[in-house]
Amino acid sequence: MVKLRLTRIGKKKNPFYRIIAADANSPRDGRFIEQIGTYDPNQEPAAVNIDADLAKKWLKNGAVPTATVERLLKNAGIEK
């Protein structure tokens, strides 16, 4: 099963996330299949960059987004 989820990069107390497609059994910051965007909660408003074509491709192929990624996709105007 493939999930669309966040993986954390960045320094301590300064989070920065990649939005990735990964196998559900792989660790949070482990191996992933493809990066589809980034999320920076430190900026005001939070900066979200998502490749809409890749996101739609993964959703069409049955990838399940986590709750946070689902909210980010909805805010970016990308629906299932």
mmCIF file of the N, C-alpha and C atoms, coordinates in Angstrom:
data_MODEL
# 
_entry.id   MODEL 
# 
loop_
_atom_site.group_PDB 
_atom_site.id 
_atom_site.type_symbol 
_atom_site.label_atom_id 
_atom_site.label_alt_id 
_atom_site.label_comp_id 
_atom_site.label_asym_id 
_atom_site.label_entity_id 
_atom_site.label_seq_id 
_atom_site.pdbx_PDB_ins_code 
_atom_site.Cartn_x 
_atom_site.Cartn_y 
_atom_site.Cartn_z 
_atom_site.occupancy 
_atom_site.B_iso_or_equiv 
_atom_site.pdbx_formal_charge 
_atom_site.auth_seq_id 
_atom_site.auth_comp_id 
_atom_site.auth_asym_id 
_atom_site.auth_atom_id 
_atom_site.pdbx_PDB_model_num 
ATOM 1   N N  . MET A 1 1  ? 0.837  -1.173 0.000   1.00 0.00 ? 1  MET A N  1 
ATOM 2   C CA . MET A 1 1  ? 0.000  0.000  0.000   1.00 0.00 ? 1  MET A CA 1 
ATOM 3   C C  . MET A 1 1  ? 0.889  1.246  0.000   1.00 0.00 ? 1  MET A C  1 
ATOM 4   N N  . VAL A 1 2  ? 0.564  2.190  -0.835  1.00 0.00 ? 2  VAL A N  1 
ATOM 5   C CA . VAL A 1 2  ? 1.326  3.439  -0.941  1.00 0.00 ? 2  VAL A CA 1 
ATOM 6   C C  . VAL A 1 2  ? 0.578  4.541  -0.205  1.00 0.00 ? 2  VAL A C  1 
ATOM 7   N N  . LYS A 1 3  ? 1.332  5.339  0.571   1.00 0.00 ? 3  LYS A N  1 
ATOM 8   C CA . LYS A 1 3  ? 0.753  6.468  1.289   1.00 0.00 ? 3  LYS A CA 1 
ATOM 9   C C  . LYS A 1 3  ? 1.433  7.756  0.843   1.00 0.00 ? 3  LYS A C  1 
ATOM 10  N N  . LEU A 1 4  ? 0.664  8.823  0.809   1.00 0.00 ? 4  LEU A N  1 
ATOM 11  C CA . LEU A 1 4  ? 1.215  10.159 0.616   1.00 0.00 ? 4  LEU A CA 1 
ATOM 12  C C  . LEU A 1 4  ? 1.360  10.743 2.014   1.00 0.00 ? 4  LEU A C  1 
ATOM 13  N N  . ARG A 1 5  ? 2.590  11.069 2.393   1.00 0.00 ? 5  ARG A N  1 
ATOM 14  C CA . ARG A 1 5  ? 2.829  11.532 3.758   1.00 0.00 ? 5  ARG A CA 1 
ATOM 15  C C  . ARG A 1 5  ? 3.996  12.501 3.815   1.00 0.00 ? 5  ARG A C  1 
ATOM 16  N N  . LEU A 1 6  ? 4.251  13.026 5.015   1.00 0.00 ? 6  LEU A N  1 
ATOM 17  C CA . LEU A 1 6  ? 5.337  13.975 5.209   1.00 0.00 ? 6  LEU A CA 1 
ATOM 18  C C  . LEU A 1 6  ? 6.565  13.253 5.729   1.00 0.00 ? 6  LEU A C  1 
ATOM 19  N N  . THR A 1 7  ? 7.737  13.707 5.302   1.00 0.00 ? 7  THR A N  1 
ATOM 20  C CA . THR A 1 7  ? 8.990  13.266 5.885   1.00 0.00 ? 7  THR A CA 1 
ATOM 21  C C  . THR A 1 7  ? 9.729  14.512 6.331   1.00 0.00 ? 7  THR A C  1 
ATOM 22  N N  . ARG A 1 8  ? 10.276 14.480 7.521   1.00 0.00 ? 8  ARG A N  1 
ATOM 23  C CA . ARG A 1 8  ? 10.872 15.674 8.101   1.00 0.00 ? 8  ARG A CA 1 
ATOM 24  C C  . ARG A 1 8  ? 12.338 15.793 7.707   1.00 0.00 ? 8  ARG A C  1 
ATOM 25  N N  . ILE A 1 9  ? 12.699 16.998 7.261   1.00 0.00 ? 9  ILE A N  1 
ATOM 26  C CA . ILE A 1 9  ? 14.092 17.372 7.073   1.00 0.00 ? 9  ILE A CA 1 
ATOM 27  C C  . ILE A 1 9  ? 14.249 18.724 7.748   1.00 0.00 ? 9  ILE A C  1 
ATOM 28  N N  . GLY A 1 10 ? 15.421 19.219 7.854   1.00 0.00 ? 10 GLY A N  1 
ATOM 29  C CA . GLY A 1 10 ? 15.605 20.496 8.529   1.00 0.00 ? 10 GLY A CA 1 
ATOM 30  C C  . GLY A 1 10 ? 16.207 20.311 9.911   1.00 0.00 ? 10 GLY A C  1 
ATOM 31  N N  . LYS A 1 11 ? 16.564 21.418 10.522  1.00 0.00 ? 11 LYS A N  1 
ATOM 32  C CA . LYS A 1 11 ? 17.264 21.391 11.799  1.00 0.00 ? 11 LYS A CA 1 
ATOM 33  C C  . LYS A 1 11 ? 16.305 21.225 12.971  1.00 0.00 ? 11 LYS A C  1 
ATOM 34  N N  . LYS A 1 12 ? 16.896 21.018 14.130  1.00 0.00 ? 12 LYS A N  1 
ATOM 35  C CA . LYS A 1 12 ? 16.132 20.950 15.368  1.00 0.00 ? 12 LYS A CA 1 
ATOM 36  C C  . LYS A 1 12 ? 15.437 22.288 15.603  1.00 0.00 ? 12 LYS A C  1 
ATOM 37  N N  . LYS A 1 13 ? 14.178 22.251 15.998  1.00 0.00 ? 13 LYS A N  1 
ATOM 38  C CA . LYS A 1 13 ? 13.352 23.439 16.239  1.00 0.00 ? 13 LYS A CA 1 
ATOM 39  C C  . LYS A 1 13 ? 13.081 24.265 14.980  1.00 0.00 ? 13 LYS A C  1 
ATOM 40  N N  . ASN A 1 14 ? 13.398 23.730 13.812  1.00 0.00 ? 14 ASN A N  1 
ATOM 41  C CA . ASN A 1 14 ? 13.178 24.426 12.546  1.00 0.00 ? 14 ASN A CA 1 
ATOM 42  C C  . ASN A 1 14 ? 12.713 23.408 11.511  1.00 0.00 ? 14 ASN A C  1 
ATOM 43  N N  . PRO A 1 15 ? 11.464 22.916 11.625  1.00 0.00 ? 15 PRO A N  1 
ATOM 44  C CA . PRO A 1 15 ? 11.021 21.830 10.754  1.00 0.00 ? 15 PRO A CA 1 
ATOM 45  C C  . PRO A 1 15 ? 10.816 22.278 9.306   1.00 0.00 ? 15 PRO A C  1 
ATOM 46  N N  . PHE A 1 16 ? 11.061 21.358 8.411   1.00 0.00 ? 16 PHE A N  1 
ATOM 47  C CA . PHE A 1 16 ? 10.790 21.509 6.990   1.00 0.00 ? 16 PHE A CA 1 
ATOM 48  C C  . PHE A 1 16 ? 10.430 20.115 6.511   1.00 0.00 ? 16 PHE A C  1 
ATOM 49  N N  . TYR A 1 17 ? 9.394  20.006 5.701   1.00 0.00 ? 17 TYR A N  1 
ATOM 50  C CA . TYR A 1 17 ? 8.897  18.689 5.315   1.00 0.00 ? 17 TYR A CA 1 
ATOM 51  C C  . TYR A 1 17 ? 8.870  18.524 3.808   1.00 0.00 ? 17 TYR A C  1 
ATOM 52  N N  . ARG A 1 18 ? 9.084  17.291 3.374   1.00 0.00 ? 18 ARG A N  1 
ATOM 53  C CA . ARG A 1 18 ? 8.841  16.897 1.986   1.00 0.00 ? 18 ARG A CA 1 
ATOM 54  C C  . ARG A 1 18 ? 7.550  16.093 1.973   1.00 0.00 ? 18 ARG A C  1 
ATOM 55  N N  . ILE A 1 19 ? 6.752  16.293 0.932   1.00 0.00 ? 19 ILE A N  1 
ATOM 56  C CA . ILE A 1 19 ? 5.558  15.480 0.734   1.00 0.00 ? 19 ILE A CA 1 
ATOM 57  C C  . ILE A 1 19 ? 5.972  14.373 -0.219  1.00 0.00 ? 19 ILE A C  1 
ATOM 58  N N  . ILE A 1 20 ? 5.834  13.134 0.228   1.00 0.00 ? 20 ILE A N  1 
ATOM 59  C CA . ILE A 1 20 ? 6.360  12.008 -0.534  1.00 0.00 ? 20 ILE A CA 1 
ATOM 60  C C  . ILE A 1 20 ? 5.304  10.930 -0.733  1.00 0.00 ? 20 ILE A C  1 
ATOM 61  N N  . ALA A 1 21 ? 5.553  10.079 -1.707  1.00 0.00 ? 21 ALA A N  1 
ATOM 62  C CA . ALA A 1 21 ? 4.809  8.837  -1.880  1.00 0.00 ? 21 ALA A CA 1 
ATOM 63  C C  . ALA A 1 21 ? 5.732  7.734  -1.392  1.00 0.00 ? 21 ALA A C  1 
ATOM 64  N N  . ALA A 1 22 ? 5.278  6.967  -0.398  1.00 0.00 ? 22 ALA A N  1 
ATOM 65  C CA . ALA A 1 22 ? 6.126  5.929  0.194   1.00 0.00 ? 22 ALA A CA 1 
ATOM 66  C C  . ALA A 1 22 ? 5.295  4.706  0.528   1.00 0.00 ? 22 ALA A C  1 
ATOM 67  N N  . ASP A 1 23 ? 5.975  3.579  0.626   1.00 0.00 ? 23 ASP A N  1 
ATOM 68  C CA . ASP A 1 23 ? 5.325  2.355  1.066   1.00 0.00 ? 23 ASP A CA 1 
ATOM 69  C C  . ASP A 1 23 ? 4.879  2.544  2.514   1.00 0.00 ? 23 ASP A C  1 
ATOM 70  N N  . ALA A 1 24 ? 3.730  2.058  2.864   1.00 0.00 ? 24 ALA A N  1 
ATOM 71  C CA . ALA A 1 24 ? 3.175  2.266  4.201   1.00 0.00 ? 24 ALA A CA 1 
ATOM 72  C C  . ALA A 1 24 ? 4.048  1.659  5.293   1.00 0.00 ? 24 ALA A C  1 
ATOM 73  N N  . ASN A 1 25 ? 4.863  0.647  4.964   1.00 0.00 ? 25 ASN A N  1 
ATOM 74  C CA . ASN A 1 25 ? 5.683  -0.023 5.965   1.00 0.00 ? 25 ASN A CA 1 
ATOM 75  C C  . ASN A 1 25 ? 7.060  0.597  6.137   1.00 0.00 ? 25 ASN A C  1 
ATOM 76  N N  . SER A 1 26 ? 7.444  1.552  5.298   1.00 0.00 ? 26 SER A N  1 
ATOM 77  C CA . SER A 1 26 ? 8.767  2.157  5.419   1.00 0.00 ? 26 SER A CA 1 
ATOM 78  C C  . SER A 1 26 ? 8.763  3.199  6.539   1.00 0.00 ? 26 SER A C  1 
ATOM 79  N N  . PRO A 1 27 ? 9.924  3.445  7.179   1.00 0.00 ? 27 PRO A N  1 
ATOM 80  C CA . PRO A 1 27 ? 9.969  4.412  8.276   1.00 0.00 ? 27 PRO A CA 1 
ATOM 81  C C  . PRO A 1 27 ? 9.722  5.844  7.814   1.00 0.00 ? 27 PRO A C  1 
ATOM 82  N N  . ARG A 1 28 ? 9.395  6.726  8.768   1.00 0.00 ? 28 ARG A N  1 
ATOM 83  C CA . ARG A 1 28 ? 9.006  8.106  8.442   1.00 0.00 ? 28 ARG A CA 1 
ATOM 84  C C  . ARG A 1 28 ? 10.052 8.811  7.585   1.00 0.00 ? 28 ARG A C  1 
ATOM 85  N N  . ASP A 1 29 ? 11.310 8.733  7.975   1.00 0.00 ? 29 ASP A N  1 
ATOM 86  C CA . ASP A 1 29 ? 12.365 9.416  7.229   1.00 0.00 ? 29 ASP A CA 1 
ATOM 87  C C  . ASP A 1 29 ? 13.184 8.436  6.395   1.00 0.00 ? 29 ASP A C  1 
ATOM 88  N N  . GLY A 1 30 ? 12.599 7.291  6.089   1.00 0.00 ? 30 GLY A N  1 
ATOM 89  C CA . GLY A 1 30 ? 13.307 6.262  5.345   1.00 0.00 ? 30 GLY A CA 1 
ATOM 90  C C  . GLY A 1 30 ? 13.099 6.382  3.845   1.00 0.00 ? 30 GLY A C  1 
ATOM 91  N N  . ARG A 1 31 ? 13.175 5.246  3.195   1.00 0.00 ? 31 ARG A N  1 
ATOM 92  C CA . ARG A 1 31 ? 13.085 5.188  1.749   1.00 0.00 ? 31 ARG A CA 1 
ATOM 93  C C  . ARG A 1 31 ? 11.699 5.596  1.266   1.00 0.00 ? 31 ARG A C  1 
ATOM 94  N N  . PHE A 1 32 ? 11.672 6.299  0.136   1.00 0.00 ? 32 PHE A N  1 
ATOM 95  C CA . PHE A 1 32 ? 10.392 6.702  -0.452  1.00 0.00 ? 32 PHE A CA 1 
ATOM 96  C C  . PHE A 1 32 ? 10.450 6.467  -1.955  1.00 0.00 ? 32 PHE A C  1 
ATOM 97  N N  . ILE A 1 33 ? 9.291  6.492  -2.580  1.00 0.00 ? 33 ILE A N  1 
ATOM 98  C CA . ILE A 1 33 ? 9.187  6.214  -4.009  1.00 0.00 ? 33 ILE A CA 1 
ATOM 99  C C  . ILE A 1 33 ? 9.412  7.479  -4.818  1.00 0.00 ? 33 ILE A C  1 
ATOM 100 N N  . GLU A 1 34 ? 8.714  8.563  -4.443  1.00 0.00 ? 34 GLU A N  1 
ATOM 101 C CA . GLU A 1 34 ? 8.805  9.797  -5.214  1.00 0.00 ? 34 GLU A CA 1 
ATOM 102 C C  . GLU A 1 34 ? 8.437  10.993 -4.343  1.00 0.00 ? 34 GLU A C  1 
ATOM 103 N N  . GLN A 1 35 ? 9.143  12.105 -4.554  1.00 0.00 ? 35 GLN A N  1 
ATOM 104 C CA . GLN A 1 35 ? 8.823  13.346 -3.856  1.00 0.00 ? 35 GLN A CA 1 
ATOM 105 C C  . GLN A 1 35 ? 7.852  14.136 -4.718  1.00 0.00 ? 35 GLN A C  1 
ATOM 106 N N  . ILE A 1 36 ? 6.746  14.587 -4.103  1.00 0.00 ? 36 ILE A N  1 
ATOM 107 C CA . ILE A 1 36 ? 5.755  15.331 -4.886  1.00 0.00 ? 36 ILE A CA 1 
ATOM 108 C C  . ILE A 1 36 ? 5.621  16.780 -4.455  1.00 0.00 ? 36 ILE A C  1 
ATOM 109 N N  . GLY A 1 37 ? 6.309  17.183 -3.369  1.00 0.00 ? 37 GLY A N  1 
ATOM 110 C CA . GLY A 1 37 ? 6.215  18.579 -2.958  1.00 0.00 ? 37 GLY A CA 1 
ATOM 111 C C  . GLY A 1 37 ? 6.947  18.849 -1.665  1.00 0.00 ? 37 GLY A C  1 
ATOM 112 N N  . THR A 1 38 ? 6.798  20.103 -1.183  1.00 0.00 ? 38 THR A N  1 
ATOM 113 C CA . THR A 1 38 ? 7.409  20.516 0.072   1.00 0.00 ? 38 THR A CA 1 
ATOM 114 C C  . THR A 1 38 ? 6.398  21.303 0.897   1.00 0.00 ? 38 THR A C  1 
ATOM 115 N N  . TYR A 1 39 ? 6.678  21.369 2.203   1.00 0.00 ? 39 TYR A N  1 
ATOM 116 C CA . TYR A 1 39 ? 5.827  22.100 3.142   1.00 0.00 ? 39 TYR A CA 1 
ATOM 117 C C  . TYR A 1 39 ? 6.728  22.760 4.174   1.00 0.00 ? 39 TYR A C  1 
ATOM 118 N N  . ASP A 1 40 ? 6.644  24.091 4.275   1.00 0.00 ? 40 ASP A N  1 
ATOM 119 C CA . ASP A 1 40 ? 7.451  24.850 5.229   1.00 0.00 ? 40 ASP A CA 1 
ATOM 120 C C  . ASP A 1 40 ? 6.516  25.586 6.193   1.00 0.00 ? 40 ASP A C  1 
ATOM 121 N N  . PRO A 1 41 ? 6.298  25.036 7.404   1.00 0.00 ? 41 PRO A N  1 
ATOM 122 C CA . PRO A 1 41 ? 5.387  25.668 8.352   1.00 0.00 ? 41 PRO A CA 1 
ATOM 123 C C  . PRO A 1 41 ? 5.980  26.887 9.052   1.00 0.00 ? 41 PRO A C  1 
ATOM 124 N N  . ASN A 1 42 ? 7.267  27.177 8.844   1.00 0.00 ? 42 ASN A N  1 
ATOM 125 C CA . ASN A 1 42 ? 7.919  28.288 9.534   1.00 0.00 ? 42 ASN A CA 1 
ATOM 126 C C  . ASN A 1 42 ? 7.568  29.644 8.934   1.00 0.00 ? 42 ASN A C  1 
ATOM 127 N N  . GLN A 1 43 ? 7.158  29.667 7.689   1.00 0.00 ? 43 GLN A N  1 
ATOM 128 C CA . GLN A 1 43 ? 6.819  30.929 7.049   1.00 0.00 ? 43 GLN A CA 1 
ATOM 129 C C  . GLN A 1 43 ? 5.386  31.318 7.413   1.00 0.00 ? 43 GLN A C  1 
ATOM 130 N N  . GLU A 1 44 ? 5.074  32.580 7.238   1.00 0.00 ? 44 GLU A N  1 
ATOM 131 C CA . GLU A 1 44 ? 3.720  33.061 7.526   1.00 0.00 ? 44 GLU A CA 1 
ATOM 132 C C  . GLU A 1 44 ? 3.148  33.703 6.282   1.00 0.00 ? 44 GLU A C  1 
ATOM 133 N N  . PRO A 1 45 ? 2.170  33.174 5.587   1.00 0.00 ? 45 PRO A N  1 
ATOM 134 C CA . PRO A 1 45 ? 1.541  31.871 5.827   1.00 0.00 ? 45 PRO A CA 1 
ATOM 135 C C  . PRO A 1 45 ? 2.470  30.722 5.411   1.00 0.00 ? 45 PRO A C  1 
ATOM 136 N N  . ALA A 1 46 ? 2.150  29.526 5.847   1.00 0.00 ? 46 ALA A N  1 
ATOM 137 C CA . ALA A 1 46 ? 2.979  28.353 5.562   1.00 0.00 ? 46 ALA A CA 1 
ATOM 138 C C  . ALA A 1 46 ? 3.127  28.157 4.052   1.00 0.00 ? 46 ALA A C  1 
ATOM 139 N N  . ALA A 1 47 ? 4.349  27.868 3.628   1.00 0.00 ? 47 ALA A N  1 
ATOM 140 C CA . ALA A 1 47 ? 4.640  27.691 2.203   1.00 0.00 ? 47 ALA A CA 1 
ATOM 141 C C  . ALA A 1 47 ? 4.437  26.234 1.809   1.00 0.00 ? 47 ALA A C  1 
ATOM 142 N N  . VAL A 1 48 ? 3.575  26.012 0.824   1.00 0.00 ? 48 VAL A N  1 
ATOM 143 C CA . VAL A 1 48 ? 3.297  24.667 0.331   1.00 0.00 ? 48 VAL A CA 1 
ATOM 144 C C  . VAL A 1 48 ? 3.513  24.668 -1.174  1.00 0.00 ? 48 VAL A C  1 
ATOM 145 N N  . ASN A 1 49 ? 4.394  23.790 -1.652  1.00 0.00 ? 49 ASN A N  1 
ATOM 146 C CA . ASN A 1 49 ? 4.639  23.620 -3.087  1.00 0.00 ? 49 ASN A CA 1 
ATOM 147 C C  . ASN A 1 49 ? 4.358  22.168 -3.426  1.00 0.00 ? 49 ASN A C  1 
ATOM 148 N N  . ILE A 1 50 ? 3.341  21.947 -4.258  1.00 0.00 ? 50 ILE A N  1 
ATOM 149 C CA . ILE A 1 50 ? 2.950  20.586 -4.628  1.00 0.00 ? 50 ILE A CA 1 
ATOM 150 C C  . ILE A 1 50 ? 2.880  20.492 -6.142  1.00 0.00 ? 50 ILE A C  1 
ATOM 151 N N  . ASP A 1 51 ? 3.485  19.432 -6.691  1.00 0.00 ? 51 ASP A N  1 
ATOM 152 C CA . ASP A 1 51 ? 3.359  19.149 -8.117  1.00 0.00 ? 51 ASP A CA 1 
ATOM 153 C C  . ASP A 1 51 ? 2.000  18.481 -8.319  1.00 0.00 ? 51 ASP A C  1 
ATOM 154 N N  . ALA A 1 52 ? 1.036  19.242 -8.823  1.00 0.00 ? 52 ALA A N  1 
ATOM 155 C CA . ALA A 1 52 ? -0.347 18.765 -8.936  1.00 0.00 ? 52 ALA A CA 1 
ATOM 156 C C  . ALA A 1 52 ? -0.456 17.525 -9.815  1.00 0.00 ? 52 ALA A C  1 
ATOM 157 N N  . ASP A 1 53 ? 0.312  17.467 -10.903 1.00 0.00 ? 53 ASP A N  1 
ATOM 158 C CA . ASP A 1 53 ? 0.227  16.307 -11.792 1.00 0.00 ? 53 ASP A CA 1 
ATOM 159 C C  . ASP A 1 53 ? 0.672  15.032 -11.086 1.00 0.00 ? 53 ASP A C  1 
ATOM 160 N N  . LEU A 1 54 ? 1.778  15.106 -10.331 1.00 0.00 ? 54 LEU A N  1 
ATOM 161 C CA . LEU A 1 54 ? 2.246  13.921 -9.603  1.00 0.00 ? 54 LEU A CA 1 
ATOM 162 C C  . LEU A 1 54 ? 1.259  13.527 -8.513  1.00 0.00 ? 54 LEU A C  1 
ATOM 163 N N  . ALA A 1 55 ? 0.716  14.502 -7.802  1.00 0.00 ? 55 ALA A N  1 
ATOM 164 C CA . ALA A 1 55 ? -0.239 14.202 -6.740  1.00 0.00 ? 55 ALA A CA 1 
ATOM 165 C C  . ALA A 1 55 ? -1.472 13.512 -7.309  1.00 0.00 ? 55 ALA A C  1 
ATOM 166 N N  . LYS A 1 56 ? -2.003 14.027 -8.403  1.00 0.00 ? 56 LYS A N  1 
ATOM 167 C CA . LYS A 1 56 ? -3.181 13.422 -9.027  1.00 0.00 ? 56 LYS A CA 1 
ATOM 168 C C  . LYS A 1 56 ? -2.874 12.020 -9.539  1.00 0.00 ? 56 LYS A C  1 
ATOM 169 N N  . LYS A 1 57 ? -1.667 11.822 -10.079 1.00 0.00 ? 57 LYS A N  1 
ATOM 170 C CA . LYS A 1 57 ? -1.272 10.497 -10.570 1.00 0.00 ? 57 LYS A CA 1 
ATOM 171 C C  . LYS A 1 57 ? -1.281 9.487  -9.426  1.00 0.00 ? 57 LYS A C  1 
ATOM 172 N N  . TRP A 1 58 ? -0.703 9.857  -8.280  1.00 0.00 ? 58 TRP A N  1 
ATOM 173 C CA . TRP A 1 58 ? -0.648 8.936  -7.149  1.00 0.00 ? 58 TRP A CA 1 
ATOM 174 C C  . TRP A 1 58 ? -2.028 8.689  -6.557  1.00 0.00 ? 58 TRP A C  1 
ATOM 175 N N  . LEU A 1 59 ? -2.846 9.729  -6.470  1.00 0.00 ? 59 LEU A N  1 
ATOM 176 C CA . LEU A 1 59 ? -4.198 9.536  -5.944  1.00 0.00 ? 59 LEU A CA 1 
ATOM 177 C C  . LEU A 1 59 ? -5.019 8.643  -6.863  1.00 0.00 ? 59 LEU A C  1 
ATOM 178 N N  . LYS A 1 60 ? -4.838 8.807  -8.170  1.00 0.00 ? 60 LYS A N  1 
ATOM 179 C CA . LYS A 1 60 ? -5.565 7.970  -9.140  1.00 0.00 ? 60 LYS A CA 1 
ATOM 180 C C  . LYS A 1 60 ? -5.117 6.521  -9.057  1.00 0.00 ? 60 LYS A C  1 
ATOM 181 N N  . ASN A 1 61 ? -3.839 6.296  -8.722  1.00 0.00 ? 61 ASN A N  1 
ATOM 182 C CA . ASN A 1 61 ? -3.315 4.941  -8.629  1.00 0.00 ? 61 ASN A CA 1 
ATOM 183 C C  . ASN A 1 61 ? -3.574 4.298  -7.271  1.00 0.00 ? 61 ASN A C  1 
ATOM 184 N N  . GLY A 1 62 ? -4.308 4.982  -6.391  1.00 0.00 ? 62 GLY A N  1 
ATOM 185 C CA . GLY A 1 62 ? -4.721 4.358  -5.142  1.00 0.00 ? 62 GLY A CA 1 
ATOM 186 C C  . GLY A 1 62 ? -3.902 4.718  -3.921  1.00 0.00 ? 62 GLY A C  1 
ATOM 187 N N  . ALA A 1 63 ? -3.042 5.719  -3.992  1.00 0.00 ? 63 ALA A N  1 
ATOM 188 C CA . ALA A 1 63 ? -2.283 6.129  -2.813  1.00 0.00 ? 63 ALA A CA 1 
ATOM 189 C C  . ALA A 1 63 ? -3.224 6.791  -1.814  1.00 0.00 ? 63 ALA A C  1 
ATOM 190 N N  . VAL A 1 64 ? -3.002 6.528  -0.538  1.00 0.00 ? 64 VAL A N  1 
ATOM 191 C CA . VAL A 1 64 ? -3.854 7.053  0.522   1.00 0.00 ? 64 VAL A CA 1 
ATOM 192 C C  . VAL A 1 64 ? -3.092 8.172  1.240   1.00 0.00 ? 64 VAL A C  1 
ATOM 193 N N  . PRO A 1 65 ? -3.616 9.414  1.227   1.00 0.00 ? 65 PRO A N  1 
ATOM 194 C CA . PRO A 1 65 ? -2.924 10.489 1.940   1.00 0.00 ? 65 PRO A CA 1 
ATOM 195 C C  . PRO A 1 65 ? -3.197 10.441 3.440   1.00 0.00 ? 65 PRO A C  1 
ATOM 196 N N  . THR A 1 66 ? -2.211 10.872 4.225   1.00 0.00 ? 66 THR A N  1 
ATOM 197 C CA . THR A 1 66 ? -2.430 11.020 5.662   1.00 0.00 ? 66 THR A CA 1 
ATOM 198 C C  . THR A 1 66 ? -3.336 12.233 5.872   1.00 0.00 ? 66 THR A C  1 
ATOM 199 N N  . ALA A 1 67 ? -3.802 12.434 7.095   1.00 0.00 ? 67 ALA A N  1 
ATOM 200 C CA . ALA A 1 67 ? -4.720 13.532 7.381   1.00 0.00 ? 67 ALA A CA 1 
ATOM 201 C C  . ALA A 1 67 ? -4.091 14.890 7.066   1.00 0.00 ? 67 ALA A C  1 
ATOM 202 N N  . THR A 1 68 ? -2.824 15.074 7.433   1.00 0.00 ? 68 THR A N  1 
ATOM 203 C CA . THR A 1 68 ? -2.147 16.347 7.189   1.00 0.00 ? 68 THR A CA 1 
ATOM 204 C C  . THR A 1 68 ? -1.953 16.584 5.700   1.00 0.00 ? 68 THR A C  1 
ATOM 205 N N  . VAL A 1 69 ? -1.518 15.570 4.985   1.00 0.00 ? 69 VAL A N  1 
ATOM 206 C CA . VAL A 1 69 ? -1.305 15.715 3.544   1.00 0.00 ? 69 VAL A CA 1 
ATOM 207 C C  . VAL A 1 69 ? -2.635 15.936 2.835   1.00 0.00 ? 69 VAL A C  1 
ATOM 208 N N  . GLU A 1 70 ? -3.679 15.281 3.297   1.00 0.00 ? 70 GLU A N  1 
ATOM 209 C CA . GLU A 1 70 ? -4.999 15.484 2.702   1.00 0.00 ? 70 GLU A CA 1 
ATOM 210 C C  . GLU A 1 70 ? -5.446 16.942 2.858   1.00 0.00 ? 70 GLU A C  1 
ATOM 211 N N  . ARG A 1 71 ? -5.196 17.532 4.022   1.00 0.00 ? 71 ARG A N  1 
ATOM 212 C CA . ARG A 1 71 ? -5.531 18.944 4.259   1.00 0.00 ? 71 ARG A CA 1 
ATOM 213 C C  . ARG A 1 71 ? -4.701 19.855 3.358   1.00 0.00 ? 71 ARG A C  1 
ATOM 214 N N  . LEU A 1 72 ? -3.400 19.554 3.210   1.00 0.00 ? 72 LEU A N  1 
ATOM 215 C CA . LEU A 1 72 ? -2.541 20.366 2.341   1.00 0.00 ? 72 LEU A CA 1 
ATOM 216 C C  . LEU A 1 72 ? -2.989 20.280 0.882   1.00 0.00 ? 72 LEU A C  1 
ATOM 217 N N  . LEU A 1 73 ? -3.360 19.082 0.435   1.00 0.00 ? 73 LEU A N  1 
ATOM 218 C CA . LEU A 1 73 ? -3.826 18.910 -0.937  1.00 0.00 ? 73 LEU A CA 1 
ATOM 219 C C  . LEU A 1 73 ? -5.131 19.666 -1.164  1.00 0.00 ? 73 LEU A C  1 
ATOM 220 N N  . LYS A 1 74 ? -6.032 19.592 -0.183  1.00 0.00 ? 74 LYS A N  1 
ATOM 221 C CA . LYS A 1 74 ? -7.308 20.290 -0.308  1.00 0.00 ? 74 LYS A CA 1 
ATOM 222 C C  . LYS A 1 74 ? -7.097 21.799 -0.380  1.00 0.00 ? 74 LYS A C  1 
ATOM 223 N N  . ASN A 1 75 ? -6.203 22.328 0.440   1.00 0.00 ? 75 ASN A N  1 
ATOM 224 C CA . ASN A 1 75 ? -5.905 23.754 0.425   1.00 0.00 ? 75 ASN A CA 1 
ATOM 225 C C  . ASN A 1 75 ? -5.240 24.185 -0.892  1.00 0.00 ? 75 ASN A C  1 
ATOM 226 N N  . ALA A 1 76 ? -4.524 23.265 -1.533  1.00 0.00 ? 76 ALA A N  1 
ATOM 227 C CA . ALA A 1 76 ? -3.877 23.555 -2.808  1.00 0.00 ? 76 ALA A CA 1 
ATOM 228 C C  . ALA A 1 76 ? -4.841 23.381 -3.985  1.00 0.00 ? 76 ALA A C  1 
ATOM 229 N N  . GLY A 1 77 ? -6.058 22.891 -3.712  1.00 0.00 ? 77 GLY A N  1 
ATOM 230 C CA . GLY A 1 77 ? -7.048 22.730 -4.767  1.00 0.00 ? 77 GLY A CA 1 
ATOM 231 C C  . GLY A 1 77 ? -6.961 21.403 -5.506  1.00 0.00 ? 77 GLY A C  1 
ATOM 232 N N  . ILE A 1 78 ? -6.336 20.429 -4.892  1.00 0.00 ? 78 ILE A N  1 
ATOM 233 C CA . ILE A 1 78 ? -6.192 19.103 -5.515  1.00 0.00 ? 78 ILE A CA 1 
ATOM 234 C C  . ILE A 1 78 ? -7.141 18.152 -4.794  1.00 0.00 ? 78 ILE A C  1 
ATOM 235 N N  . GLU A 1 79 ? -8.097 17.606 -5.526  1.00 0.00 ? 79 GLU A N  1 
ATOM 236 C CA . GLU A 1 79 ? -9.092 16.705 -4.950  1.00 0.00 ? 79 GLU A CA 1 
ATOM 237 C C  . GLU A 1 79 ? -8.820 15.283 -5.402  1.00 0.00 ? 79 GLU A C  1 
ATOM 238 N N  . LYS A 1 80 ? -9.390 14.328 -4.648  1.00 0.00 ? 80 LYS A N  1 
ATOM 239 C CA . LYS A 1 80 ? -9.234 12.906 -5.003  1.00 0.00 ? 80 LYS A CA 1 
ATOM 240 C C  . LYS A 1 80 ? -9.903 12.606 -6.316  1.00 0.00 ? 80 LYS A C  1 
# 
